[in-house]
Amino acid sequence: MYTHTLNTRSIIILASLFVLSLTLLFVPTRAHALKPFGGQVGAIIPCMGGSIHATVGPPVGGAYIWTPGTRTYLFGPPSPGRWVLGNAAGPGICVVSINPPIFFTGLVMVMVGSSGI
């Protein structure tokens, strides 16, 4: 009768394949749908790193985070009173202060256009 014992090399290979499988299963890909949003910006909060947390009102509002990497059209980043329209991806965190810890969450803007006023 043949019995197979696992050596260190086999364990490392099996563990690597397991981790790779989990990574491919749980890492989002570019195929995920973007969430459209649009409405009037109520309030903004500057974040560390040059990002902006914006509260967008109806018709499709919520909490959104503009980053320096967001594709931004003609009138620049969101500001209070402007109307915005764009697409957002997954959740993000806006860090306002480290000590004391102050942070806000929202969907990250992928692209946004805003009104002139």
Residue pairs with C-beta under 8 A, 6 or more apart in sequence:
6 14
28 90
32 89
32 90
34 87
34 88
34 89
34 110
35 87
35 88
35 89
35 107
36 60
36 85
36 86
36 87
36 88
37 56
37 60
37 61
37 62
37 64
37 84
37 85
37 86
37 87
37 88
37 107
38 56
38 59
38 60
38 83
38 84
38 85
38 86
39 56
39 57
39 58
39 59
39 60
39 61
39 83
39 84
40 56
40 57
40 81
40 82
40 83
40 84
41 54
41 55
41 56
41 57
41 78
41 79
41 80
41 81
41 82
41 83
41 84
41 114
42 55
42 56
42 57
42 80
43 54
43 55
43 80
44 52
44 53
44 54
44 55
44 78
44 79
44 80
45 52
45 53
45 94
45 96
45 104
46 52
46 53
46 96
47 53
47 65
47 94
47 95
47 96
47 104
48 95
48 96
48 97
48 98
49 67
49 68
49 95
50 67
50 68
51 65
51 66
51 67
51 68
51 94
52 65
52 66
52 77
52 78
52 94
53 63
53 64
53 65
53 94
53 96
53 104
53 106
54 63
54 64
54 65
54 66
54 78
54 84
54 106
55 61
55 62
55 63
55 64
56 62
56 63
56 64
56 78
56 84
62 106
62 107
63 104
63 105
63 106
63 107
64 78
64 88
64 106
64 107
64 108
64 109
65 92
65 93
65 94
65 104
65 106
65 107
65 108
65 109
66 72
66 77
66 78
66 109
66 112
67 92
67 108
67 109
70 77
70 108
70 109
70 110
70 111
70 112
71 110
71 111
71 112
72 111
72 112
72 113
73 111
73 112
73 113
73 114
74 113
74 114
74 116
75 82
75 113
75 114
75 115
75 116
76 114
77 112
77 114
78 84
78 112
78 114
79 114
81 117
82 114
82 115
82 116
82 117
83 114
83 115
84 112
84 113
84 114
84 115
85 112
85 113
85 114
86 109
86 110
86 111
86 112
86 113
87 109
87 110
87 111
87 112
88 107
88 108
88 109
88 110
89 107
89 108
89 110
90 107
90 108
91 105
91 106
91 107
91 108
92 105
92 106
92 107
92 108
93 103
93 104
93 105
94 103
94 104
94 105
94 106
95 102
95 103
96 102
96 103
96 104
